[in-house]
Amino acid sequence: MSAATASAPSAIVFEALADDAWLLRLGDAIDDAVNARVHRLAARLRAQAPPWLRDLVPAYASLAVFFDESAIDALAVKSWLTAQCAQPDDDANDTQVTRRIVEIPVAYGGGYGPDLDSAAAELGLSAHDLIARHSGGDYTVAMIGFAPGFPYLSGLDPALALPRLATPRTDVAAGSVAIGGAQTGIYPRPGPGGWRLLGRTPLALFDVSRAQPSLLQPGDRVRFVAIDAAEFAERTRLPAQTPA
């Protein structure tokens, strides 16, 4: 999916995703206006909450609707969704979207963000300025994907966009905050990854022992807050790392 240079409302396209799911496509690019429309539609359907509705999974430009196929026919679901999609959609409907503001503490640079200095140099910035600009913006959780609890965050300053690493790392630490293209995100668990690592949060992005395992939900607003190594250690109860 590519980033769009402009957005305009388009007809919603229905695709059969599975025997018990429809995929509603609202666009085909990364576009804040389209993503906001996805979240408004999800909020509207969630507010209706018919008993056969099992789950809604918003993405950048689409919404997956899962239903109980033992309770309702797929065509009946499509008819109901068609009626819902035909309702007026404008910014006033945005009040239906629950938008929490979640602050994410981040220890930038050193062992927490091994790509900070090289990323700043590539952008023509000092490391301090890159931290200030990355933590100075508000972001929206456009979707959760790639791994459980991984938030794709829109709202990155376009001047901070960076390509992925030519050779991905095989082991990225959980909590790593990174830039990938025109997006920023947070790795919820250890694993491979090719985004530029700027820092790390001590927060657990995904924990199956919690009632809501994923810390962030689609539509949430995120603010990064710079912390130092001592606070990171305090929050994780581990010995402080010495930034390189």
C-alpha positions as CSV (number, residue, x, y, z in Angstrom):
1,M,0.0,0.0,0.0
2,S,1.4,3.4,-1.0
3,A,1.1,6.8,0.6
4,A,-1.5,9.0,-1.1
5,T,-0.9,12.6,-2.1
6,A,-4.6,13.4,-1.9
7,S,-7.7,11.7,-0.7
8,A,-11.3,11.8,-1.8
9,P,-14.3,9.8,-0.5
10,S,-14.9,6.8,-2.7
11,A,-17.5,4.1,-3.0
12,I,-17.0,1.3,-0.4
13,V,-16.1,-2.0,-2.1
14,F,-17.3,-5.3,-0.6
15,E,-15.1,-8.4,-0.7
16,A,-15.9,-11.8,0.7
17,L,-13.0,-12.3,3.2
18,A,-14.2,-15.7,4.6
19,D,-17.4,-17.6,5.2
20,D,-17.9,-15.5,8.3
21,A,-16.4,-12.2,7.2
22,W,-16.7,-9.3,4.8
23,L,-13.9,-6.9,3.9
24,L,-15.0,-3.3,3.2
25,R,-12.4,-1.4,1.2
26,L,-12.6,2.4,1.5
27,G,-9.4,3.1,-0.4
28,D,-6.2,1.6,-1.6
29,A,-3.5,3.9,-0.1
30,I,-2.2,5.2,3.2
31,D,-4.3,8.3,3.7
32,D,-5.2,10.0,7.0
33,A,-8.7,11.0,5.7
34,V,-9.5,7.5,4.5
35,N,-8.2,6.0,7.8
36,A,-10.4,8.4,9.8
37,R,-13.4,7.3,7.7
38,V,-12.5,3.7,8.5
39,H,-12.6,4.5,12.2
40,R,-15.8,6.4,12.0
41,L,-17.5,3.5,10.2
42,A,-16.1,1.0,12.7
43,A,-17.5,3.2,15.5
44,R,-20.9,3.4,13.9
45,L,-21.1,-0.4,13.4
46,R,-19.8,-1.0,17.0
47,A,-22.5,1.3,18.3
48,Q,-25.2,-0.7,16.6
49,A,-23.7,-3.9,18.0
50,P,-26.1,-6.5,16.5
51,P,-25.9,-9.8,18.4
52,W,-24.4,-11.6,15.4
53,L,-21.5,-9.1,15.1
54,R,-18.3,-10.8,16.4
55,D,-15.5,-8.5,15.6
56,L,-14.4,-5.4,13.7
57,V,-10.8,-5.1,12.5
58,P,-9.9,-1.7,11.1
59,A,-6.8,-1.3,8.9
60,Y,-5.4,1.7,7.0
61,A,-8.1,1.7,4.3
62,S,-10.3,-1.2,5.0
63,L,-12.5,-2.7,7.7
64,A,-13.0,-6.5,8.3
65,V,-16.4,-7.4,9.7
66,F,-16.7,-10.8,11.3
67,F,-20.1,-12.3,12.1
68,D,-21.7,-15.4,13.5
69,E,-22.6,-17.4,10.5
70,S,-24.8,-19.7,12.6
71,A,-27.0,-16.7,13.4
72,I,-27.2,-14.8,10.1
73,D,-26.7,-15.3,6.4
74,A,-23.8,-13.6,4.7
75,L,-26.0,-11.8,2.2
76,A,-28.1,-10.5,5.0
77,V,-25.0,-9.1,6.7
78,K,-24.0,-7.5,3.4
79,S,-27.4,-5.9,3.1
80,W,-27.2,-4.5,6.6
81,L,-23.7,-3.2,6.0
82,T,-24.7,-1.6,2.7
83,A,-27.4,0.3,4.6
84,Q,-25.0,1.4,7.3
85,C,-22.4,2.6,4.7
86,A,-25.1,4.6,2.9
87,Q,-25.6,6.8,5.9
88,P,-24.0,10.3,5.8
89,D,-20.4,10.4,6.8
90,D,-18.7,13.7,7.8
91,D,-16.5,15.1,10.5
92,A,-19.5,15.3,12.8
93,N,-19.5,11.5,13.0
94,D,-16.0,11.7,14.4
95,T,-17.5,12.2,17.9
96,Q,-18.5,8.5,17.8
97,V,-14.9,7.5,17.7
98,T,-13.3,6.9,21.1
99,R,-9.9,8.6,21.1
100,R,-7.8,8.0,24.1
101,I,-4.6,9.9,24.5
102,V,-1.8,7.5,25.5
103,E,1.6,8.8,26.5
104,I,4.5,6.5,25.6
105,P,7.7,7.1,27.5
106,V,10.8,6.6,25.3
107,A,14.5,6.4,26.1
108,Y,16.0,7.6,22.9
109,G,19.5,6.7,21.5
110,G,22.3,4.6,22.8
111,G,21.5,1.0,23.3
112,Y,17.8,1.8,23.2
113,G,17.9,3.4,19.8
114,P,21.0,2.3,17.9
115,D,19.9,4.1,14.7
116,L,19.3,7.5,16.2
117,D,22.6,9.1,15.3
118,S,22.7,7.7,11.7
119,A,19.1,8.6,11.1
120,A,19.6,12.1,12.3
121,A,22.7,12.5,10.1
122,E,20.7,11.2,7.1
123,L,18.0,13.7,7.8
124,G,20.5,16.6,8.3
125,L,19.5,17.0,11.9
126,S,21.2,16.7,15.3
127,A,20.1,13.7,17.4
128,H,18.6,16.2,19.9
129,D,16.5,17.8,17.1
130,L,15.3,14.4,15.8
131,I,14.2,13.5,19.3
132,A,12.4,16.8,19.7
133,R,10.6,16.5,16.4
134,H,9.7,12.8,16.9
135,S,8.4,13.4,20.4
136,G,6.8,16.7,19.5
137,G,4.0,15.4,17.4
138,D,0.7,13.7,18.0
139,Y,0.1,10.4,16.3
140,T,-2.9,8.2,15.5
141,V,-3.0,4.5,15.8
142,A,-4.1,3.8,12.2
143,M,-4.2,0.0,12.7
144,I,-2.8,-2.9,14.7
145,G,-0.9,-5.5,12.6
146,F,2.3,-7.3,11.7
147,A,2.5,-8.7,15.2
148,P,0.0,-8.7,18.1
149,G,-0.1,-5.2,19.5
150,F,2.1,-3.6,16.8
151,P,0.7,-0.1,16.3
152,Y,1.1,1.5,12.9
153,L,1.1,5.3,13.7
154,S,0.2,8.0,11.3
155,G,1.1,11.6,11.8
156,L,4.9,11.4,11.4
157,D,6.5,14.7,10.3
158,P,7.1,14.1,6.6
159,A,10.6,15.5,7.0
160,L,11.4,12.5,9.3
161,A,10.5,9.8,6.8
162,L,13.3,7.3,6.3
163,P,13.5,4.1,4.2
164,R,13.8,0.8,5.9
165,L,17.3,-0.7,6.5
166,A,18.8,-2.5,3.5
167,T,19.4,-5.5,5.7
168,P,16.8,-6.0,8.5
169,R,18.0,-6.9,12.0
170,T,17.3,-10.5,13.1
171,D,16.6,-9.4,16.7
172,V,14.8,-6.2,17.6
173,A,14.1,-5.7,21.3
174,A,10.6,-5.5,22.6
175,G,9.4,-1.9,23.0
176,S,11.7,-0.5,20.3
177,V,10.3,2.7,18.8
178,A,11.1,3.1,15.1
179,I,10.6,4.9,11.8
180,G,9.7,2.9,8.7
181,G,9.0,5.0,5.6
182,A,6.5,7.7,6.5
183,Q,5.3,5.8,9.6
184,T,6.5,5.3,13.1
185,G,5.7,2.3,15.3
186,I,6.6,0.2,18.3
187,Y,7.8,-3.4,18.3
188,P,5.7,-5.2,20.9
189,R,7.9,-8.2,21.2
190,P,11.4,-9.4,20.3
191,G,11.9,-10.4,16.7
192,P,13.2,-9.4,13.3
193,G,12.7,-5.9,11.9
194,G,14.0,-3.4,9.3
195,W,12.7,-0.1,10.7
196,R,15.1,2.5,12.0
197,L,15.4,2.2,15.8
198,L,15.3,5.5,17.6
199,G,14.6,4.5,21.2
200,R,12.7,2.1,23.4
201,T,9.7,2.2,25.8
202,P,9.6,0.3,29.0
203,L,5.8,-0.2,28.5
204,A,4.5,-3.6,27.5
205,L,2.6,-3.1,24.2
206,F,1.0,-6.6,24.4
207,D,0.4,-8.8,27.4
208,V,-2.0,-11.7,27.2
209,S,-2.6,-11.6,31.0
210,R,-4.4,-8.2,30.7
211,A,-8.1,-8.0,30.1
212,Q,-7.2,-6.0,27.0
213,P,-3.9,-7.5,25.9
214,S,-3.0,-4.7,23.4
215,L,-2.0,-1.5,25.1
216,L,-3.1,0.6,22.1
217,Q,-6.3,0.4,20.1
218,P,-7.0,1.6,16.5
219,G,-8.0,5.3,16.7
220,D,-6.0,6.0,19.9
221,R,-3.8,9.1,19.9
222,V,-0.2,8.7,21.0
223,R,2.3,11.1,22.3
224,F,6.0,10.1,22.9
225,V,7.6,11.5,26.0
226,A,11.4,11.4,26.2
227,I,12.8,9.8,29.4
228,D,16.4,9.0,30.5
229,A,18.0,5.7,31.3
230,A,17.4,6.0,35.0
231,E,13.6,6.4,34.5
232,F,13.6,3.6,32.0
233,A,15.3,1.3,34.6
234,E,12.9,2.5,37.3
235,R,10.0,1.6,35.2
236,T,11.3,-1.8,34.3
237,R,13.2,-2.5,37.6
238,L,16.3,-3.3,35.7
239,P,19.9,-1.9,36.0
240,A,20.2,1.3,34.0
241,Q,21.9,1.0,30.6
242,T,24.7,3.5,29.8
243,P,23.9,5.2,26.5
244,A,26.6,4.8,24.0
